[in-house]
Amino acid sequence: MTRSEMLFSEAVKVIPGGVNSPVRAFGSVGETPRFIASAKGAHMTDVDGNTYLDFVGSWGPMILGHNHPAVLEAVLEACQEGLSFGAATEREVEMAELICSLVPSIEMVRMVNSGTEAVMSAIRAARGFTGRSKIVKFAGCYHGHSDSMLVKAGSGVMTGGIPDSTGVPEGCTRDTLTAVYNDLKSVEDLFAAFGSEIAAVIVEPVAANMGVVLPEKGFLEGLRKICDTYGSLLIFDEVITGFRLSLAGAQGYFGIRPDLTTFGKIIGGGMPVGAYGGRKDVMELIAPCGPVYQAGTLSGNPVAMAAGLAQLRLLRDTPDFYEDLNHTGDVFFEEMKKVLREAGKPWQINHIGSLGCIFFTKEPVSNYAQAKTSDTKAFAEYFSYMLRQGVYLAPSQFEAMFLSAAMTEEELRQVLETFQNYLKQSQS
């Protein structure tokens, strides 16, 4: 029995499912979770001494690679001063000023502790600003585990939400309406029925929690127009895409200005942190300025702020960082497509910049229903093969691959060769 297997057998006795987040579970791919001991650069090493090229990157924030020297130095220095004060610090101001300077749509920003908390707070702000209750989200877009966001797609776009988790009363999701990603008509139909009641539309500008699904031409622009027409707010959930596609996130990449934006752990260099921000007239409703209450003892934690400031400043000050990383991603994922074509496989590769994924389906994927046609058994076989060859992928068909600047051309070439070998052996 490996050390990871031993730890997992102990973990299931005291932790639900043996993991502290379902995305870490390996059950759907028929494996035992690998317990990680350390990480540096593009690699992670588990407790059994196995080293992996990491395409998860703590689910996105390790865009520079693990344990970058500048980020590590900033964290160690901050730790010497104290771990938490529950009081205002200079770094909070520096972080807020930096985010506002990098993302044009953000005039004020509030620090929180996670992407889930950021979304929950942004929705409350939108409801407080508009005086309306209903929220439009999209099937397959994940916005954290707050009650109102745990909603399946209903049988039709005219229906309200059905809770997607036990423990969530139907009343909590009654005002959550579900539309189809990349289908503006489904949004228009909801607004035709409930327009005067809809406070906001929330969307992942690039969906990255049903695999990677890109917005079709005109989709995000159409959402902006609909919200303007009905006086609703547009919220971009950039927990994945923020500071990943560009310094101004997906909104900068696509040239769309949302009213509110949510961020996650990338602004903390991977440490537990989140933020939401946007228009000043909306954000000034947040307590203590206004009547929309939101608080957090650990918000703006000084160590997390130090890590985030070091990382964001590096991203800002590194010439051509995003151009180079996005080019690397485009080349890598296009080469994956080429390998598939040469092997005669009809599977799909969706990608944008340093984000991408493979769907084990013949059908092009532009929404959740199409993503769900993927063969999860085939994914599990692919996952297990790649893991044993030292390639660490998310243990789910419906998650993204994240490239980091720490990955070398040679390492990515070896991954492509491993992928090619997998396809050859799967045909034998």
C-alpha positions in Angstrom: 0.0 0.0 0.0 1.4 3.4 -0.9 1.6 6.3 1.6 -1.2 8.1 -0.3 -3.4 5.0 0.0 -2.6 4.8 3.7 -3.4 8.4 4.3 -6.7 8.2 2.3 -7.8 5.2 4.4 -7.3 7.3 7.5 -8.8 10.4 6.0 -12.1 8.8 5.1 -12.6 8.0 8.8 -12.5 11.7 9.9 -13.1 13.8 6.7 -16.2 13.4 4.5 -15.1 11.3 1.5 -11.5 11.7 2.7 -11.1 15.1 1.0 -11.8 18.7 2.0 -13.2 19.5 -1.4 -15.1 17.2 -3.8 -12.9 18.3 -6.7 -10.0 16.6 -5.0 -11.8 13.2 -5.0 -10.5 10.6 -7.4 -13.5 8.3 -7.2 -14.9 9.2 -10.6 -11.6 8.1 -12.3 -11.2 5.0 -10.2 -8.1 6.2 -8.4 -6.9 7.2 -4.9 -6.1 10.9 -4.3 -2.5 11.6 -4.4 -1.4 13.4 -1.2 1.0 16.2 -2.1 4.0 16.9 0.0 5.6 19.8 -1.9 5.6 21.8 -5.1 8.0 24.0 -6.9 7.9 25.5 -10.4 5.8 23.4 -12.7 6.0 20.3 -10.6 4.4 18.7 -7.5 5.7 15.8 -5.5 3.5 13.4 -3.5 4.2 11.7 -0.2 5.4 8.6 -2.0 8.1 10.6 -3.9 6.4 10.7 -7.3 6.8 13.9 -9.2 4.2 15.3 -11.6 4.0 18.1 -14.1 1.1 20.0 -12.7 -1.8 21.1 -15.0 -4.1 22.0 -12.1 -2.0 24.7 -10.5 -4.2 24.9 -7.3 -7.1 25.3 -9.8 -5.6 28.3 -11.6 -3.7 30.7 -9.4 -0.2 29.3 -9.8 0.2 31.0 -13.1 3.9 31.7 -12.3 4.4 28.2 -11.1 4.6 27.0 -7.5 6.6 28.7 -4.8 7.9 31.5 -7.0 10.9 33.0 -5.2 9.5 36.6 -5.2 6.1 35.4 -3.8 7.8 33.2 -1.2 10.0 36.0 -0.1 7.0 38.4 0.3 5.1 35.8 2.4 8.0 35.0 4.7 8.6 38.7 5.3 4.9 39.2 6.1 4.8 36.3 8.4 7.5 37.8 10.5 5.2 40.8 11.1 2.2 38.7 12.2 -0.3 36.3 10.6 -3.6 38.1 11.2 -4.6 41.4 12.9 -8.4 41.7 12.3 -7.6 45.3 11.6 -6.8 47.5 8.6 -3.3 47.2 7.0 -1.4 49.2 4.4 -1.2 46.1 2.1 -5.0 46.1 1.8 -4.9 49.6 0.4 -2.1 48.7 -2.0 -4.0 45.7 -3.2 -7.2 47.6 -3.8 -5.3 50.4 -5.7 -3.5 47.8 -7.8 -6.7 46.0 -8.8 -8.4 49.2 -9.6 -5.5 50.3 -11.7 -5.4 47.0 -13.7 -9.1 46.4 -14.3 -10.8 49.5 -15.8 -14.4 48.4 -14.8 -13.4 48.3 -11.1 -13.6 51.6 -9.3 -13.9 50.2 -5.8 -13.1 46.7 -4.5 -13.7 44.7 -1.3 -11.5 41.9 -0.2 -13.1 38.6 1.0 -11.8 35.1 1.7 -12.9 33.0 -1.3 -14.5 33.0 -4.7 -17.7 31.7 -3.2 -17.8 34.6 -0.7 -17.1 37.1 -3.5 -20.0 35.8 -5.6 -22.4 35.7 -2.7 -21.5 39.3 -1.8 -21.6 40.6 -5.4 -25.1 39.2 -5.8 -26.3 40.8 -2.6 -24.8 44.1 -3.7 -26.7 43.8 -7.1 -29.9 43.1 -5.3 -29.4 46.0 -2.9 -28.6 48.4 -5.8 -31.5 47.4 -8.0 -34.1 46.6 -5.4 -34.8 43.4 -7.3 -34.5 39.7 -6.3 -34.0 37.5 -9.3 -30.6 36.4 -10.7 -29.9 34.8 -14.1 -27.1 32.2 -14.2 -26.1 29.7 -16.8 -26.3 25.9 -16.8 -22.8 24.5 -16.2 -21.3 27.7 -14.9 -20.1 27.3 -11.3 -20.2 30.3 -8.9 -19.3 28.7 -5.6 -21.4 26.8 -3.2 -23.7 29.5 -1.7 -27.3 28.3 -1.6 -28.7 30.5 -4.4 -26.0 29.4 -6.9 -26.4 25.6 -6.4 -29.0 25.2 -9.1 -29.5 22.8 -12.0 -30.9 23.8 -15.4 -34.7 23.3 -15.2 -36.8 21.6 -17.9 -37.2 25.0 -19.6 -35.6 28.4 -19.4 -38.8 29.9 -18.1 -38.6 28.0 -14.8 -36.9 29.0 -11.6 -34.2 27.1 -9.8 -34.3 23.6 -8.4 -31.7 23.1 -5.6 -28.7 21.0 -6.8 -27.8 19.9 -3.3 -29.7 18.5 -0.3 -29.7 20.9 2.5 -30.7 23.8 0.3 -34.3 24.8 0.7 -36.2 25.5 -2.5 -36.9 29.0 -1.2 -33.2 29.8 -1.4 -33.2 29.2 -5.2 -36.6 30.4 -6.1 -35.2 33.6 -7.5 -32.4 31.9 -9.5 -33.2 31.6 -13.2 -31.2 29.3 -15.4 -30.3 30.1 -19.0 -28.2 28.2 -21.6 -24.7 29.3 -22.1 -24.1 30.8 -25.6 -27.8 31.1 -26.2 -28.9 34.7 -26.1 -32.5 33.8 -26.8 -32.8 31.8 -23.6 -31.7 34.9 -21.8 -34.1 37.2 -23.7 -37.0 34.8 -22.9 -36.2 35.1 -19.2 -36.1 38.9 -19.4 -39.3 39.0 -21.4 -41.0 37.2 -18.5 -39.2 38.6 -15.5 -37.2 41.6 -16.7 -38.5 44.1 -14.1 -37.5 41.5 -11.3 -34.0 40.6 -12.5 -31.2 42.2 -10.5 -28.3 40.8 -12.4 -26.9 38.3 -14.9 -23.9 36.4 -13.6 -21.7 34.5 -16.0 -18.2 33.0 -16.3 -17.0 35.0 -19.4 -15.2 31.8 -20.3 -16.9 28.8 -18.8 -14.3 26.7 -17.0 -16.3 24.4 -14.7 -18.0 22.3 -17.4 -14.7 21.8 -19.1 -13.5 24.9 -21.0 -16.3 26.5 -23.1 -15.6 29.7 -25.0 -18.2 32.4 -25.5 -19.4 32.5 -29.1 -19.1 35.8 -31.0 -21.6 38.3 -29.8 -22.7 36.4 -26.6 -21.0 38.5 -24.0 -21.9 41.7 -26.0 -25.5 40.5 -26.1 -25.6 40.0 -22.3 -24.3 43.6 -21.9 -27.0 45.0 -24.1 -29.8 43.0 -22.5 -28.7 44.2 -19.0 -28.5 47.8 -20.2 -32.0 47.5 -21.7 -33.6 46.2 -18.6 -31.6 48.1 -16.0 -30.0 44.9 -14.6 -26.3 44.5 -13.6 -23.9 42.3 -15.4 -21.5 40.3 -13.1 -18.5 38.6 -14.5 -17.3 35.7 -12.4 -13.5 35.9 -13.1 -12.4 33.5 -10.3 -10.9 31.5 -13.1 -10.2 34.0 -15.9 -9.1 37.0 -13.7 -5.5 37.8 -14.3 -5.3 34.5 -16.2 -6.2 35.6 -19.8 -4.8 39.2 -19.4 -4.0 41.7 -16.7 -7.6 42.9 -17.0 -9.0 39.4 -17.1 -11.5 38.1 -19.6 -13.2 41.5 -19.7 -10.0 43.0 -20.9 -9.4 40.1 -23.4 -12.9 40.5 -24.9 -13.4 44.2 -24.4 -16.6 43.9 -22.4 -17.2 46.1 -19.3 -19.2 44.4 -16.5 -20.8 46.2 -13.6 -19.3 43.9 -11.0 -16.5 41.4 -11.1 -15.5 38.6 -8.7 -12.0 37.3 -8.2 -10.5 34.3 -6.4 -7.2 33.0 -5.1 -5.0 34.2 -8.0 -5.0 37.7 -6.3 -3.5 35.9 -3.2 -0.8 34.0 -5.1 -2.8 30.9 -4.3 -3.6 31.7 -0.6 -7.2 31.8 0.5 -8.6 35.1 -0.7 -11.2 36.6 -3.0 -12.6 40.0 -3.9 -15.5 41.7 -5.6 -15.6 45.1 -7.1 -17.0 47.3 -9.8 -18.9 50.5 -10.2 -18.5 53.0 -7.4 -22.2 53.8 -7.1 -22.9 50.1 -6.5 -19.9 49.4 -4.2 -20.7 52.5 -2.0 -23.8 50.6 -0.9 -21.6 48.1 1.0 -21.4 48.5 4.8 -20.2 50.6 6.5 -20.9 53.1 3.7 -24.4 51.8 2.9 -27.1 49.3 3.9 -25.8 46.2 2.1 -24.1 44.2 4.9 -21.0 42.1 4.3 -18.1 41.5 6.7 -15.2 39.1 7.3 -12.7 38.9 10.2 -9.9 37.6 8.0 -10.7 39.6 4.9 -7.6 41.3 3.5 -5.3 38.9 5.5 -1.9 40.5 5.6 0.0 37.4 4.5 -2.4 36.7 1.6 -2.2 40.4 0.5 1.6 40.2 0.5 1.6 37.1 -1.7 -1.0 38.6 -4.0 0.8 41.9 -4.4 4.1 40.1 -5.2 2.4 38.0 -7.9 0.2 40.7 -9.5 3.2 43.1 -9.7 5.3 40.4 -11.4 2.5 39.9 -13.9 2.2 43.6 -14.5 5.9 44.2 -14.7 7.0 41.3 -16.9 7.1 42.4 -20.5 4.9 40.3 -22.9 4.0 37.9 -20.1 0.5 37.2 -21.3 1.4 37.3 -25.0 4.0 34.6 -24.4 1.9 32.4 -22.1 -1.2 32.6 -24.3 1.0 31.8 -27.3 2.4 28.8 -25.5 -1.1 27.6 -24.6 -2.4 28.1 -28.2 0.5 26.1 -29.6 0.2 23.3 -27.1 -3.5 22.8 -27.4 -3.4 23.0 -31.2 -0.7 20.3 -31.2 -3.1 18.2 -29.0 -5.7 18.6 -31.8 -3.2 17.5 -34.4 -2.3 14.4 -32.4 -6.0 13.6 -32.2 -6.5 14.0 -35.9 -3.5 11.8 -36.7 -4.9 9.1 -34.5 -8.3 9.4 -36.1 -10.0 10.4 -32.9 -13.1 12.6 -33.1 -12.7 14.1 -29.6 -12.8 17.8 -29.0 -10.2 20.3 -27.7 -11.5 23.6 -26.5 -8.9 26.2 -25.5 -8.2 29.9 -25.1 -4.8 31.2 -24.0 -3.4 29.0 -21.2 -6.8 27.4 -20.5 -8.0 24.3 -22.2 -9.5 20.8 -22.0 -10.3 17.7 -24.0 -13.9 16.5 -24.3 -14.3 12.8 -25.1 -17.2 13.4 -27.4 -17.7 13.7 -31.2 -19.9 16.8 -30.7 -18.5 20.3 -30.6 -19.0 21.7 -27.1 -20.5 25.2 -26.7 -22.8 24.6 -23.7 -23.5 22.3 -20.8 -25.7 19.8 -22.5 -23.1 19.2 -25.2 -20.3 18.9 -22.5 -22.4 16.2 -20.8 -22.2 14.0 -23.9 -18.6 13.3 -23.1 -17.5 9.7 -22.4 -16.4 9.9 -18.7 -15.1 6.3 -18.8 -12.8 7.2 -21.6 -11.6 10.2 -19.7 -10.9 8.1 -16.6 -8.7 5.8 -18.7 -6.9 8.8 -20.2 -6.5 10.3 -16.7 -5.0 7.2 -15.2 -2.5 6.7 -18.0 -1.3 10.3 -17.9 -1.0 10.2 -14.1 1.2 7.2 -14.2 3.4 8.9 -16.7 3.8 11.9 -14.4 1.2 14.2 -15.7 -1.2 15.6 -13.1 -4.6 16.5 -14.4 -7.8 17.4 -12.7 -9.6 14.2 -11.8 -12.8 15.2 -13.8 -13.8 15.4 -17.4 -15.4 18.8 -16.6 -12.4 20.7 -15.3 -9.8 22.8 -17.1 -6.1 22.3 -17.7 -4.0 25.3 -16.6 -0.6 26.1 -18.1 1.9 28.0 -16.0 4.9 30.1 -17.1 7.1 27.6 -15.3 6.5 24.9 -17.9 9.2 24.5 -20.5 8.7 23.8 -24.2 10.5 20.5 -23.7 8.2 19.5 -20.9 5.1 20.3 -23.0 6.6 18.4 -25.9 7.0 15.4 -23.7 3.3 15.6 -22.6 2.3 15.6 -26.2 4.4 12.5 -26.8 2.8 10.9 -23.8 -0.7 11.8 -25.1 0.3 10.3 -28.5 1.5 7.1 -26.8 -1.8 6.9 -24.9 -3.8 7.1 -28.1 -1.7 4.3 -29.7 -2.0 2.0 -26.8 -5.8 2.6 -26.5 -6.2 1.5 -30.1 -4.3 -1.8 -29.6 
